[in-house]
Amino acid sequence: MVPIENKLYFTILLLAWSGAQSAFQSKLSTQLIPRRQHSMCTGRCQKNRQFQYVSNQLKKMETTNSVALKVSSDGSAQNGSIATSSRFSDYLNVLRPVTIVQAVGALIVGYLAFSSGQSIAAITAKPVQFISASLSVYLSYGCGMLMNDLIDIDSDALHDDKQDRAIASGRISKKAGWMYCMTLSIISLLLGNIVSVLFASWTAGNLSMMLAYALGLQKVFLVKNIICGWLAISPLIGASILSESLATVSLVSISKDAALAKSRKLYSLATIGFPMQVSREILKDAEDIEIDRGMKQTLPLVIGVPASHRIAYGLVAFNIGIMVFTPIYWKLFTSALPIFPIGIIVGVPMCVKAALLPLDKGQRLLKKSIYVLLASMIGSLSIQ
C-alpha cells in the first residue's frame, strides 16, 4: 500500500522537474531563434509525456491500493492457509511418499504369496493388523529417507535436483527434521507392535540399518548398494512374519510343507527384488558422481560411469531373463486373468528403453517399470 503523502510528494517532484525543463527549453528558444519552433514543439511533447507518465503512475498506485485493501480484508486467512498447506506438503514430500510405496508393495506381494488361499480370509478376520503392518512399513521407510536427507544436507544443497528439497533448502530445520524422524520411528514401532513383537523387532532392525546407512555406511564402497538391495527385499521378511501372525489369529495352522513352500517363495521373490534395486542405486550413483567425488566411494567413481551403466543394466537383464525364461514365476503368479503376463509385456520394454536413455531419465523409467511389475504381481496374487 502506497501512502497518500508519498503520492503527493512524487507528483510535486515530477511537476517541478517538468517545469524546470520547460523553463530551460524556453530560455534556449530565446537564444536560438531559428530553432524556436522546434524547441517549443519539443517542450510541449516532453511536457505531455511527463504528465502522461505521472497519470499512469497514479493509476498504478490506485490499483495497488485497492488490491492491498482487498488483501488486508480477507487475505490474511488465505495467506495463513497457503502457508499451512505448503508446510504440510514439505513434511509429506520429505518422506518420498511415492517412492516408499514400493516397500509397501513388496510387503503386500510377499503376504499374498505366502498366505496362498487364506490371505483374504485372514485380512478379513483381522484387518487392523494388516493395515498397521502396511502403515508401519510406510512410515519406517519414509523415516529412512528423512534420515538420509538430514545427513546429506550439505551435498544435497549443491545438487540441482535436490537443492530445493525441504531439508536442503532450510524450509525444515535440522532440529525439526530430527524431531520428526523420532516421531515417525516411534509411531512405526507402535504400529508394528500391534501386529506382533517380532514384527516390531523387525521394524527396529530396519530403522537401525537405515540410520547406520545415513551416518556413514553409504560412503563405503559397494556396502551402500548391498544395504539398499537388502532394504528392498526386507519387506518380504516382514510379510512372512505378518502371514504367520494373521494365520495364528484366524486359527489357520501352518504345516512344515507350507513353511517350506513359503521359504521357496521368499527366496524366489528376493532373487528378483535384490538385483533390481541394486541396479537402480548404481544408476543413481552415476548421476551423482560429481557430488559424491571426494565424499563417497561409489561404483561409478571406482570403475567409471560407462562400466557402471553396463553392470546396472546387466542386472536388469538377469532379472528379466529369470522372470521370462524360467517357470518359477509363471507358476507363482498364475491367476484367472493374465495380469502377470500383461505386466511382463508392459514392464520389460520399459526396462529396455531405460537402458537407451540418459542416466537421469533411464533410472526414473526403470523405477516406473518396477511399479508396473509390482502391480502385476499384486493383481495376479490377489485373484488366485
Secondary structure, 3 states (H helix, E strand, C coil): CCCHHHHHHHHHHHHHHHHHHHHHHHHHHHHCHHHHHHHHHHHHHHHHHHHHHHHHHHHHHHHHHHHHHHHHHHHHHHHHHHHHHHHHHHHHHCCCCCCCHHHHHHHHHHHHHHHHHHHHHHHHHCHHHHHHHHHHHHHHHHHHHHHHHHHCHHHHCCCCCCCCCHHHHCCCCHHHHHHHHHHHHHHHHHHHHHHCHHHHHHHHHHHHHHHHHHHCHHHCCCHHHHHHHHHHHHHHHHHHHHHHHHHHHCCCCCCHHHHHHHHHHHHHHHHHHHHHHHHHHHHHHHHCHHHHCCCCCCHHHHHCHHHHHHHHHHHHHHHHHHHHHCHHHHHHCCCCCCHHHHHHHHHHHHHHHHHHCCHHHHHHHHHHHHHHHHHHHHHHHHCC
